[in-house]
Amino acid sequence: MNIPEIFGADVFNENVMQERLPKSTYKSLKKTIRDGKPLDIDLANVVAAAMKDWAVEKGCTHYTHWFQPMTGITAEKHDSFISPTSDGRVIMEFSGKELVKGEPDASSFPSGGLRATFEARGYTAWDPTSYAFIKGKSLCIPTAFCSYTGEALDKKTPLLRSMEALDRSSLRLLKLFGMDDVKRVTANVGPEQEYFLVDREMYSHRKDLILAGRTLFGAPAPKGQELEDHYFGTIKTRVNGYMEDLDEQLWRLGITSKTKHNEVAPAQHEMAPIFNTTNIATDHNQLVMELMKRTARKHGFKCLLHEKPFEGINGSGKHNNWSVSTDTGVNLLDPGKTPSENAVFLTYLVAVIKAVNDYQDLLRASVATAGNDHRLGANEAPPAIISIFLGDELNEIVDALAEGHKPEQHGKSTMEIGVDVLPDFPKDSTDRNRTSPFAFTGNKFEFRSPGSRLSCAGPMTILNTIVAEVLDQFYEKLKDAEDFQDALDALIKETIAENKRIIFNGDGYSDNWVEEAEKRGLLNLRSTPDAIPVYLLDKNMEVLSKHGVYSRTELESRVEILLDEYNKTINIEALTMIDMAKKDILPAVMSYVKDLSDTASTAQALGADLTVEKELVTKLSSLAAQTYKALTALEEAEDKANEMKKTATTEEIARFYHDVILERMAELRAPADKMESLCGEKYWPYPTYEQLLFYVK
């Protein structure tokens, strides 16, 4: 395989555009994209014709506007290129109008009340900053999705708005530093994607994995992750074949799949790409998740992207590595050799610190889902409390600046290995803190809180916006300063002093940190019903609407959508548990108890000791009774939830699902998992954790 030759082979990228578009058209298109102006229809017609010819040559018969509605997955409606002729034949056509604008039915997508069911019209609009690509036999055109009345119905539109906000705010501020040559500032992200692979045949016998994406029952396997022998371990042959296949498909789509390895939990793995602009990286990550699932089927696997598919072992996250760079090639979060003297870096560093401190609630809300609630605070996942890790060197610098004296210069220190044949190498300015939700890692921040299924768009939209807001505040304080350097020094000192509470370099898993965070006044929004409503706080609505990222109406709709999704998720899980317990688990245990009793009767006739049989029957009968009682309680709670839907608000229902339904589910699971550990293997109706996690060869 010639990787440079296949890389981007299925993408209508710069090289293809230069080859296929007239020079004047190519230049006009680039200028339109750079300036963010609407595409002229004549220009669009030329681009559309070139796209169509390229796609048809590669075997495409259809095109689709590929968009990201509020369902959490991508959507696509495929139309063929065919156009009938008067002689009963067809020709292949694709116009600029079809490229720029589409009209999918908007009535069946979540709108949070923005659209009534009978109001079907919605529009997709081409995002020319993200390349079109081929998937199967369709030309896929990345688009934004909005309603007939103009509100965003997707995740991409607010993300693009936030990128523009960060660009505007940065350009104004950077001019004060004399960086007049900078014409564009871009937010970049490299999302590390964790996932599980389980055998598809075993998966097909687990109702909970099929319907809920996670195991709702399951006793621990004799072995878990305690030996720490899976992390970075040798990749199994079958898994490696899957990874190689996945890489090739990603590379053909221009996705820079760089790193692959085993993760901490058994059957868990990770893929990491190279950085890209945030909207393109978000598009790419949606494709990564789709291709992970599709490729798994080819190799006899099921790819699980749920944040916590197995109880008691690590869940899966999506670690968003975020940075900000200029079109002149400057990473604004790169400390350089002496970070204490890098004025632009320090300005952006303290801007991020202040943004995270001021809007910690928004960042937490941006990663809140039913699945992620199970993960946050568990092994290898940060706590629900948002804090920033800086590392020792940067922490010394900000402490010194806050106290008003010159920081000690460290430069790049050298790490000595202690083995003669190994060379010394430069030491990074920070260690890594895997318990921190928001950690500085050398020249970027790693936001570790997002769950593995989550789109990058939501968290990055919030991060871009809140940093843009603080940069605007800095600009207002610095623009009329008589002595810019003095004003900047004072601003940095003041900002650090006022926002130091958000900086924490210790163990985020520690119980002491929960107490310490409370003393500092940091929020601990433990669940989705706690987190999502903060979008509607005045300060949050103000910052998001001020920068044109969300209107108040759009925010209200998203809160409704996210809480409704939470309710439906827990409802599906509860109903699945009821079904599994009632139809499979209890009958299986009763069958085992009956066979034990029959064996005991036979043994008794022969005068055998029945101690084992009696103890097992007694324990299982007691646990079955507990299971049935818990099952009945869960069914009653579900009935109450259904009654509440007639009169209660979505938020009230969400709190009931969290406070009552989840507790009833836990009460049902506990005795059922104990029965699994006592029941004969051939009787148990589902593949066990041991089989799911360790039987992939």
Buried (B, 14 or more C-beta within 10 A) or exposed (E): EEEEEEBBBBBBBEEBBEEBBEEEBBEBBBEBEEEEEEBBEEBBBBBBBBBBEBBBEEEBBBBBBBBBBBBBEBBBBBEBBEEEEEEEEEEBEBBBEBBBBBEBEBBBBBBBEBBEEEBBEBBBBBBBBBBBBBBEBBBBBBBBBBBBEEBBBBBBBBBBBBBBBBBBBBBBBBEBBEBEEBEEBBBBBBBBBBBBBBBBEBBEEBBBBEBBBBBBBBBBBEEBBEEEEBBEEEBBEBBEBBBEBBBBBBBBBBBBBEEBBBBBBBBBBBBBBEBBBBBBBBBBBBBBBEBBBEBBEEBEBBBBBBBBBBBBBBBBBBBBBBBBBBEEEBBBBBBBEBBBBBBBBBBBBBBBBBBBBBBBBBBBBBBBBBBBBBBBBBBBBBBBBBBBBBBEBBBBBBBBBBEEEEBEEBEEEEEEEEEEEEEEEEBBBBEBBBBBBBBBBBBBBBBBBBBBBBBBBBBBBBBBBBBBBBBBBBBEBBEEBEEBEEBBBBBBBBBBEBBBBBBBBBBBBEEEBBEBBEEBEBBBBBBBBBBBBBBBBEEBBEBBBEBBBBBEBBBBBBBBBBBBBBBEBBBBBBBBBBBBBBEBBBEBBBBBBEEBBEBBEEBEEEEEEBEEBEEBBEBBBEBBEBBBEBBEBBBEBBEEBEEBEEEBEBBEBBBBBBEBBBEBBEBBBEBBBBBBEBBEEEBBBBBBBBBBBBBBE
